[in-house]
């Protein structure tokens, strides 16, 4: 099973058409914290986005990147998934780090719910929703890694994200 190296942080990304939500783990790989939302004007203009991600990798001592993988609810892949795979390849080339694709189904829905329940006004949610989604993606990954690496019997409902309303994460690549 996987093992999170001590004192090496993991970067979580929620890649969208015009934004990238960013989260980072603590040094022990237990919790995810939102860092920022990177905004770009054009979907295909990624130079500054990648440069900012590279800065964050250096700043936080990141060893692995977890990239949200937008699968359809029926487990099929669409155009967004293809663009995410292209972004994954770009990140691997530019950073030399492993980039894990992690099922992100319903992470934005869960983020929206948290923001609504926290009383964040609708017009203010857009600025932070991708950052919160990155936290959900990364925390789901960290929880999976921790449970799997301790040799405990893994509860499939935790992977499904039901406790976070993230939706199923079946057929994940290891």
C-alpha positions in Angstrom: 0.0 0.0 0.0 1.0 3.6 -0.3 3.0 5.5 2.4 3.1 9.2 2.9 6.7 10.3 3.7 7.0 12.2 6.9 7.7 15.9 6.5 6.9 15.9 2.8 3.7 17.8 1.9 1.2 17.0 -0.8 -0.4 19.6 -3.0 -4.1 19.2 -4.0 -5.4 20.8 -7.1 -9.0 21.4 -8.4 -8.4 22.2 -12.1 -11.1 24.1 -13.8 -11.6 26.0 -17.0 -10.5 29.4 -15.6 -9.3 28.6 -12.1 -7.2 26.1 -10.1 -8.1 25.6 -6.4 -5.0 24.8 -4.3 -4.7 23.0 -1.0 -1.7 21.6 0.8 -1.3 18.9 3.4 0.4 19.4 6.8 3.9 17.9 7.1 2.5 14.7 8.6 0.0 14.2 5.8 -3.0 14.3 8.1 -4.9 17.4 7.1 -5.5 19.5 4.1 -5.6 23.3 4.2 -6.8 25.6 1.4 -4.1 27.9 0.1 -5.5 30.0 -2.8 -7.4 30.0 -6.0 -5.2 30.7 -9.1 -7.2 32.6 -11.7 -6.5 32.9 -15.4 -8.2 34.8 -18.2 -8.1 32.1 -20.9 -8.6 28.4 -20.4 -5.6 27.5 -22.6 -3.1 30.1 -21.1 -1.4 27.9 -18.4 2.1 29.4 -18.3 1.5 31.6 -15.3 -0.7 29.0 -13.6 2.1 26.4 -13.8 4.7 29.0 -12.7 2.6 29.7 -9.6 2.1 26.0 -8.8 5.9 25.6 -9.1 6.4 28.4 -6.6 4.0 26.8 -4.2 5.8 23.4 -4.6 9.1 25.1 -3.5 7.5 27.1 -0.8 5.8 24.2 0.9 8.3 21.4 0.1 5.8 19.4 -1.9 6.7 15.8 -2.9 3.5 14.7 -4.7 0.6 16.4 -6.4 -3.0 15.2 -6.2 -5.1 16.4 -9.1 -8.9 16.2 -9.1 -10.2 13.9 -11.8 -13.6 14.9 -13.1 -15.4 11.7 -13.9 -19.1 11.6 -14.7 -21.4 10.1 -12.2 -21.7 6.9 -14.3 -17.9 6.5 -14.1 -17.2 7.6 -17.7 -14.8 10.2 -18.8 -15.5 13.3 -20.8 -13.8 16.4 -22.3 -12.9 17.8 -18.9 -11.2 14.6 -17.9 -9.1 14.7 -21.1 -8.1 18.2 -20.4 -7.2 17.2 -16.8 -5.0 14.4 -18.2 -3.2 16.9 -20.5 -2.7 19.2 -17.5 -1.4 16.2 -15.5 1.2 15.5 -18.2 2.2 19.1 -18.2 2.7 19.2 -14.5 4.8 16.0 -14.6 7.0 17.5 -17.3 7.4 20.8 -15.5 7.8 19.7 -11.9 9.2 16.2 -12.2 6.8 15.2 -9.4 4.3 12.3 -9.4 0.8 13.6 -10.2 -2.0 11.4 -8.9 -5.4 11.7 -10.5 -8.0 11.5 -7.8 -11.8 11.2 -8.3 -13.4 14.6 -7.6 -17.0 13.8 -8.2 -19.3 16.0 -6.1 -16.4 17.9 -4.5 -17.7 21.2 -5.7 -21.2 20.3 -4.5 -19.8 19.5 -1.1 -17.9 22.8 -1.1 -21.0 24.7 -2.1 -22.9 23.1 0.8 -20.2 23.9 3.3 -20.1 27.5 2.2 -23.9 27.9 2.3 -24.0 26.3 5.8 -21.3 28.7 6.9 -23.4 31.7 5.8 -21.1 32.8 2.9 -23.1 35.0 0.6 -23.6 33.6 -2.9 -21.6 36.4 -4.6 -18.6 35.6 -2.3 -18.6 31.9 -2.8 -17.2 32.0 -6.3 -13.9 33.4 -5.0 -13.3 30.4 -2.6 -15.2 27.4 -3.9 -12.4 25.9 -6.0 -10.0 26.3 -3.0 -12.5 24.5 -0.8 -13.0 21.8 -3.5 -9.2 21.3 -3.5 -9.3 20.7 0.2 -12.0 18.1 -0.1 -10.1 16.3 -2.9 -6.8 16.3 -1.0 -8.4 15.3 2.4 -10.2 12.4 0.7 -6.8 11.3 -0.7 -5.0 11.7 2.7 -7.7 9.8 4.5 -7.4 6.9 2.0 -3.6 6.9 2.3 -3.6 6.9 6.1 -6.1 4.1 6.5 -4.4 2.0 3.8 -0.9 2.5 5.1 -1.7 1.4 8.7 -2.7 -2.0 7.6 -6.3 -1.5 8.9 -9.2 -3.1 7.1 -10.3 -0.4 4.7 -13.9 0.7 4.9 -15.0 1.2 1.2 -17.6 3.8 2.3 -14.7 6.1 3.4 -13.2 5.9 -0.1 -16.6 6.6 -1.6 -16.6 10.0 0.1 -20.1 9.4 1.5 -19.0 10.9 4.8 -18.1 14.1 2.9 -20.7 13.7 0.2 -18.0 13.4 -2.4 -19.6 10.6 -4.3 -18.1 7.2 -5.3 -14.4 6.8 -6.1 -14.5 3.3 -7.6 -11.9 2.0 -10.0 -9.1 4.3 -9.0 -5.6 3.8 -10.4 -2.9 3.0 -7.8 
